[in-house]
Amino acid sequence: MSKIFDELFIFEMANNHQGDVKHGLKIVDAAARLAREHRVRAAVKLQFRELDSFIHPAAKGRDDIMHIPRFESTRFDEGQFRQLVEATRAAGMVTIATPFDEASVGLCQALGIDIIKVASCSASDWPLIEAIAETKKPVIASTGGLSIYEIDNLVTYLSKRVPELAVMHCISVYPTPAEDHSMNFMAKMIKRYPYVTIGYSGHEAPDNTDVVMVALAQGAKLLERHFGVETDTISLNKYSMNPDQAGEWIQAAKRARAIMGEDDSKHVSQKEYESLLQLQRGVFAKRAIKQGETLSRDDVYFAMPCQDGQLTSGQFGQYRASFVASRDYAADEGVFEQAQPDKYSQIRGILHDAKGQLYEAGIALGDDISIEISHHYGIDRFRETGCVLINSINREYCNKFLIMLPGQAHPHHKHKAKEETFHVLWGDLEVDLDGDILHLKAGDKLLVERDQLHAFSSRKGCIFAEISTRSIRSDSYYADEKIAAMDPLERKTLVDSW
């Protein structure tokens, strides 16, 4: 997925330019200063309407119809919009525009706008959406007021026709009260549309920084707010931010991202490690122990404080392998031995990782399965080479699920009796098929015919289904002679259940 939308702050100018190019340029300049000061990627978004055709002839000039006076009083021609677009681009910011009619889509193209925005009020305007899709530009679509089924239609249509798509969770109430934000819905969209970028377009009060932090915590990748500059004669509406409020908004977003971390990993700092070590119990010799003695529970006791590098009570109890003293220990001396997991502990860790990956992917396999851990070069090298196979069905037809952990590879082999199709369900998979390197993602399928030499690996982890003719344990022929010489059960550990 492209990074065009990631961590993008969108300043929605809309009609805050007040029909005055000079004032619009002030807004562009203020947005550029914020981007430089806070070191963020920023965009300025304009709104385009061809008013001569957009407004019905009978409605022109009327002040009793909502929005008509505002639209007509802030009219810009192409040359005036071009000044704002060029100033935005010269400041190193992304240009975005929301066209409200087909003629304005043409203006987006004429001005070389980087990204086209579909407004919430236009998200079911199919003639306009079709015209936007034909530009082949990246698109951001807001979803205020849309049902989940309408969003499904919009996402399905656009994702097949534009190079990049972002969908914005949006509540079209101005300003939006706290109880109306429905932020859990954004997490639902992230799961429902994993192939597009999800963001948040806010209309809360301009001094509210809580909502943006919640939006980021729920997974928003890009953010949008209405933005303007006040003067002696120009005031902002109740949902538009001034530069000071926008600065607080950006800072709140940066704080939220710092709190969340750079990725979904858990990073244990040295400070945290040392803090917990002071409270953990270490292993101490209960009696004098000679080098070479095997340590049993009767030979040691547990007490705090535990020193850095000392065997902990948890390590002593977790690993079933025997600890052999590498040197003499006096009574009450801390025991410093390297904790090495035995095969049982290694298998338990492998199963936990595989099961956790299934949970992350939202894939339920049921209980009527059997599990094979393939470790072609031994269990100690499993996380480098191997995979976990889940046998689900094996009749005349066969269905397996293969789980590849991050950074893991499966060596070259072929089958003589079995033909198989890989169907990637989650993650990334690289397949070497008879020398052709293929990069697969979720949803991709690949046929592996009999006698085709193949190997596969995953960078971030993968789960894929293997649908095949009947599977026979002795039908895997490996290119590596060391593996080929093994009995299949030498390179596999069979497990009845999780």
Residue pairs with C-beta under 8 A, 6 or more apart in sequence:
1 195
1 197
2 138
2 163
2 164
4 115
4 138
4 164
5 138
5 140
5 164
5 166
5 197
5 199
5 221
5 222
6 41
6 197
6 221
6 222
7 40
7 41
7 221
7 222
7 257
8 41
8 42
8 43
8 94
8 199
8 221
8 222
8 223
9 35
9 40
9 41
9 42
9 43
9 222
9 223
9 224
9 250
9 253
10 42
10 43
10 44
10 45
10 96
10 140
10 201
10 222
10 223
10 224
10 225
11 27
11 31
11 34
11 42
11 43
11 44
11 45
11 225
11 227
11 246
12 45
12 201
12 224
12 225
12 226
12 227
13 24
13 27
13 28
13 44
13 45
13 46
13 47
13 84
13 227
13 228
14 45
14 46
14 47
14 226
15 47
15 70
15 71
15 74
16 27
16 226
16 227
16 228
16 229
16 236
16 240
17 23
17 24
17 27
17 74
17 76
17 84
18 74
18 234
19 73
19 74
19 75
19 76
21 76
21 80
21 83
21 84
23 229
23 231
23 234
24 80
24 83
24 84
25 83
25 84
25 87
26 229
27 44
27 227
27 228
27 229
28 44
28 84
28 87
28 88
28 91
28 93
29 87
29 91
30 227
30 229
30 243
30 246
31 42
31 44
31 88
31 91
31 93
31 227
31 246
32 42
32 88
32 91
32 92
32 93
33 243
34 40
34 42
34 243
34 246
34 247
34 250
35 41
35 42
35 91
35 92
35 93
37 247
38 247
38 250
38 251
38 254
40 250
40 254
41 94
42 93
42 94
43 88
43 93
43 94
43 95
43 96
43 114
43 115
44 84
44 88
44 93
44 94
44 95
44 96
45 96
45 97
45 98
45 117
45 224
46 81
46 84
46 85
46 96
46 97
46 98
47 97
47 98
47 100
47 119
48 81
48 97
48 98
48 99
48 100
48 104
48 107
48 108
49 71
49 99
49 100
49 101
49 104
50 101
50 103
50 104
50 107
51 71
51 72
51 75
53 101
53 103
54 71
54 100
54 101
54 103
54 104
55 68
55 71
55 72
59 65
59 68
60 68
60 72
61 68
61 72
62 68
63 69
78 107
78 110
78 111
81 107
81 111
82 111
85 95
85 97
85 111
85 112
85 113
88 94
88 95
89 95
94 114
94 115
95 111
95 112
95 113
95 114
95 115
96 113
96 114
96 115
96 116
96 117
96 140
97 104
97 107
97 108
97 111
97 113
97 116
97 117
98 116
98 117
98 118
98 119
98 122
99 105
99 107
99 108
99 116
99 128
99 132
100 119
100 121
100 122
100 128
101 128
102 127
102 128
102 131
105 116
105 128
105 131
105 132
105 135
108 116
108 135
108 137
109 135
109 137
113 137
114 137
114 138
115 137
115 138
115 139
115 140
116 132
116 135
116 137
116 138
116 139
116 140
117 139
117 140
117 141
117 142
118 128
118 129
118 132
118 139
118 140
118 141
118 142
118 154
118 158
119 142
120 142
120 143
120 144
120 145
120 146
120 170
120 172
121 144
121 145
121 172
122 128
122 129
123 129
123 141
123 142
123 143
123 144
123 145
123 146
123 150
123 154
124 146
124 150
124 154
129 154
129 157
129 158
132 139
132 162
133 139
133 157
133 158
133 161
133 162
134 161
136 161
136 162
136 163
137 162
137 163
138 162
138 163
138 164
138 165
138 166
139 158
139 162
139 164
139 165
139 166
140 165
140 166
140 167
140 168
140 199
140 222
141 154
141 155
141 158
141 165
141 166
141 167
141 168
142 168
142 170
142 201
143 151
143 154
143 167
143 168
143 169
143 170
143 189
144 170
144 171
144 172
144 201
145 172
146 154
148 188
148 192
151 167
151 189
152 192
154 167
155 165
155 167
155 193
155 196
158 165
159 165
159 193
159 195
159 196
164 197
165 196
165 197
166 196
166 197
166 198
166 199
166 221
166 222
167 189
167 193
167 196
167 197
167 198
167 199
168 198
168 199
168 200
168 201
168 222
168 224
169 182
169 183
169 185
169 186
169 189
169 198
169 199
169 200
169 201
169 215
169 220
170 200
170 201
170 202
170 203
171 180
171 181
171 182
171 203
172 203
173 180
173 203
174 203
174 237
174 238
174 239
175 203
175 204
175 205
175 206
175 238
175 239
176 202
176 203
176 204
176 211
176 239
178 204
178 210
178 211
181 204
181 211
181 214
183 211
183 214
183 215
183 218
184 218
186 198
186 200
186 215
186 218
186 219
186 220
187 218
187 219
189 198
190 198
190 218
190 219
191 362
194 442
197 221
197 222
198 219
198 220
198 221
199 220
199 221
199 222
199 223
199 224
200 212
200 215
200 220
200 222
200 223
200 224
201 223
201 224
201 225
202 211
202 212
202 215
202 223
202 224
202 225
203 226
203 239
204 211
204 239
205 238
205 239
206 225
206 236
206 238
206 239
206 240
206 241
206 242
206 245
207 245
207 248
209 248
209 249
209 251
209 252
210 252
212 223
212 249
212 252
212 253
212 256
213 252
213 253
213 255
213 256
215 223
216 223
216 253
216 256
216 257
216 260
217 256
217 260
223 249
223 253
225 240
225 241
225 246
225 249
226 237
226 239
226 240
226 241
227 240
227 241
227 242
227 243
227 246
228 234
228 236
228 240
228 241
228 242
229 242
229 243
230 236
230 242
236 242
241 249
261 267
274 308
277 305
277 306
277 307
277 308
278 304
278 305
278 306
279 304
280 304
280 306
280 312
280 313
280 314
281 302
281 303
281 304
281 306
281 312
281 313
282 302
282 303
282 304
282 305
282 306
282 307
282 310
282 311
282 312
282 313
282 334
282 335
283 300
283 301
283 302
283 310
283 311
283 312
283 313
283 315
283 316
283 334
283 335
284 300
284 301
284 302
284 303
284 332
284 333
284 334
284 335
285 299
285 300
285 329
285 330
285 331
285 332
285 333
285 334
285 335
286 298
286 299
286 300
286 301
286 331
287 299
287 331
288 328
288 329
288 330
288 331
289 295
289 299
289 325
289 328
289 329
290 325
290 328
291 325
291 326
291 327
291 328
292 324
292 325
293 299
293 324
293 325
294 322
294 323
294 324
294 325
295 322
295 323
295 324
295 325
295 335
295 337
297 316
300 316
300 335
302 313
302 316
306 312
306 334
307 334
309 336
310 334
310 335
310 336
311 323
311 334
311 335
311 336
311 337
311 339
315 339
316 323
316 339
318 339
318 341
318 345
319 339
319 340
319 341
319 342
319 345
320 342
320 344
320 345
321 340
321 341
321 342
321 345
323 335
323 337
323 339
324 337
325 335
325 337
326 337
329 335
341 349
343 379
346 379
346 380
346 382
347 373
347 379
347 493
347 495
350 373
350 382
350 388
351 371
351 373
351 388
351 495
351 498
353 405
354 388
354 403
354 405
355 498
357 403
357 405
357 426
357 461
357 463
358 364
358 365
358 403
358 463
360 426
361 425
361 426
361 427
361 463
363 401
363 425
363 426
363 463
365 390
365 392
365 401
367 497
368 392
369 390
369 391
369 392
369 497
370 390
370 391
370 494
370 495
370 496
371 388
371 389
371 390
371 391
371 494
371 495
371 496
371 497
371 498
372 388
372 389
372 391
372 492
372 493
372 494
372 495
373 379
373 382
373 386
373 388
373 389
373 492
373 493
373 494
373 495
374 386
374 387
374 388
374 389
374 410
374 491
374 492
375 381
375 382
375 385
375 386
375 491
375 492
375 493
376 385
376 386
376 410
376 411
376 478
376 480
376 483
376 491
377 384
377 385
377 386
377 482
377 483
379 493
383 405
383 407
383 408
384 407
384 408
384 409
385 408
385 409
385 410
385 411
386 408
386 410
387 402
387 403
387 404
387 405
387 408
387 410
388 402
388 403
388 405
389 400
389 401
389 402
389 403
390 400
390 401
390 402
390 403
391 400
391 471
392 399
392 400
392 401
393 399
394 400
394 470
394 471
395 470
396 469
396 470
397 467
397 468
397 469
397 470
398 418
398 466
398 467
398 468
398 469
398 470
398 471
399 465
399 466
399 467
399 468
400 465
400 466
400 468
400 471
401 425
401 463
401 464
401 465
401 466
402 462
402 463
402 464
402 465
402 466
403 462
403 463
404 410
404 427
404 429
404 456
404 457
404 458
404 461
404 462
404 463
404 464
405 458
405 461
406 458
406 459
406 460
406 461
407 458
407 459
408 457
408 458
408 461
409 455
409 456
409 457
410 455
410 456
410 457
411 455
411 478
411 479
411 480
411 483
412 432
412 453
412 454
412 455
412 478
412 479
412 480
413 453
413 454
413 455
413 476
413 477
413 478
413 479
413 483
414 450
414 451
414 452
414 453
414 454
414 476
414 477
415 448
415 450
415 451
415 475
415 476
415 477
416 450
416 451
416 475
416 477
417 450
417 469
417 470
417 472
417 475
418 450
418 468
418 469
418 470
418 471
418 472
418 475
419 447
419 448
419 449
419 450
419 468
419 469
420 447
420 448
420 466
420 467
420 468
420 469
421 445
421 446
421 447
421 448
421 466
421 467
421 468
422 429
422 431
422 440
422 445
422 446
422 448
422 456
422 464
422 465
422 466
423 444
423 445
423 464
423 465
423 466
423 467
424 440
424 441
424 442
424 443
424 444
424 445
424 462
424 463
424 464
425 442
425 463
425 464
425 465
426 442
426 462
426 463
427 442
427 458
427 460
427 461
427 462
427 463
428 439
428 440
428 441
428 458
428 459
428 460
428 461
428 462
429 439
429 440
429 441
429 444
429 456
429 457
429 458
429 462
429 464
430 437
430 438
430 439
430 440
430 456
430 457
430 458
430 459
431 437
431 438
431 440
431 446
431 454
431 455
431 456
432 438
432 454
432 455
432 456
433 446
433 448
433 452
433 453
433 454
434 452
434 453
434 454
438 446
440 446
440 464
448 454
453 479
473 488
474 488
476 488
477 484
478 484
483 491
